[in-house]
Amino acid sequence: MSDALEDGRRFRVLNVINDFSRECLAAVVDTSIGGARAACELDKIAELRGYPCMVVSDNGT
């Protein structure tokens, strides 16, 4: 399986997971996800569920 689109561009996935319930709160896919975009997506989730006590980040390989 490749981590690139058909035209060769790479893509990124921002998965927001509740570690306690293992619920996926968001899965954002795009060719680029900057810090401002990530913050915006997290704010959207917080509007519905409130802000978490802790955030853990894993940038993968």
N, C-alpha and C positions, 0 to 999 in steps of 0.2 A: 504494500500500500504506500502510495506517495503522499508527501505533505505539500503538494503543489497542485495548482489548478491546471486544467488542460493546456492553457497557454503558457505554463511554466511559472506563473506568479505564485509565491508562497502565500499561505493564509494563516491567520491567527485565530485562536478560540479563547474567549474569556468565559470560564465556567465558574459560577458562584454556587457553592455547595454549603448547606447547613451540615456541619460535621456531626451534630448530635442526632438529627433525624435522617441524615443522608439524602435530604431533599435537594434537588437541583432548583435553585431560585432563578437562575438565568444562564443562558448559553448564547453568547454573542460571537458571531463569526464575521470576520472582515479581513481585508488584506493588510490592514494596519489598525491597531487599537492603542492609542496613546493614553497618557495619564489622565488627561481631561475627559476623554471618552469613558475610560474605566470609572472615574469618579462620578460622571453623569449616570452611568448604569447603576452604580451602587446607591446613588441618591434616589433613583426611581424605586429600587427595592425597599429602601428605608422609609419611603413615603407610605408604603403598604404594611411593612412589618416592624418598623422601628429600627434604630441603629443598634448594631451588635456591640457587645462588651469587648470583643477582640476580633481582629482580622489577621488571618494567616495567609501568606503569599508563597506560591511555589511556581517559579518561572520555568520549570521543566528542564529539559536537556538543551 
